[in-house]
Amino acid sequence: MTKTMNIAALAFAAGIITLPFSAAAQTAPKTIDPAIVDAYVKATFGKAPPEWQERIVPDETLKTCNAFHNNVPSKEADAITKRELAKVVYPADGKFLGDWKEGRKVANNGRGGQFSDPPDTVAGGNCYACHQLEKSEVSFGTLGPSLTNYGKDRKYAPDEIKNAFTKIYDSQAVFACSNMPRFGANKVLSEKQIQDLVALLFDPESPVNK
Ligand code: HEC
């Protein structure tokens, strides 16, 4: 048995590690030893190339979320949303809406973010993993709320359009310790991809609003 498996088996047997994104993660046992979790994560990333290693080091925000098992008190939550909001880079020309047809491709694309990816891989947002968007799509996750009629329900209001850009760019600028990835801040998606996703949510012609 490898060292990796030993740590993993030990951690699972002790009930220390919960699966990511599971409901249980929100009510994790109070007795987690962070050193065991860190050792486990480090061991599973052992084969990743050196430039990936820094990705397993939690930033200030993740450290706080981990320490409170995502249930952050309001003082810490305010500090997180403030810190994350400062990371959001808004489009220089002030345009938040791109092309919904391109946004549809980004929402459906679950590729990217793996060290086995070919170098020219364009990463997607994998939005359907957690959200319903188009009504005609039957396969979607439900960790996040349904986004059908998103723009229509918000009367296509300009401040709501800006909020959606912020949310996709950095989910934690809006909601501390969100389970939603910080797509722009972590450089998973480009500014254009985010604008296209905002159009998917807010263009009256988008199937999300039909
Ligand atoms: C791993 C799961 C996950 C993925 C992937 C994900 N989201 Fe989310 N999203 C959530 C959760 C959970 C919430 C609700 C909590 C929150 O607001 O952070 C949410 C909230 C949102 C909201 C705010 C909803 C509201 O009530 O106003 C928007 C908009 C959104 N997501 C868009 C997207 C888009 C677009 C993508 C793809 C680029 C995406 N999400 C990918 C989990 C996810």
Boltz pocket constraint, residues with backbone or C-beta under 6 A from the ligand:
constraints:
  - pocket:
      binder: B
      contacts: [[A, 21], [A, 106], [A, 107], [A, 125], [A, 126], [A, 127], [A, 128], [A, 129], [A, 130], [A, 131], [A, 143], [A, 144], [A, 145], [A, 147], [A, 164], [A, 167], [A, 168], [A, 171], [A, 175], [A, 178], [A, 179], [A, 180], [A, 181], [A, 183], [A, 197]]
      max_distance: 6.0
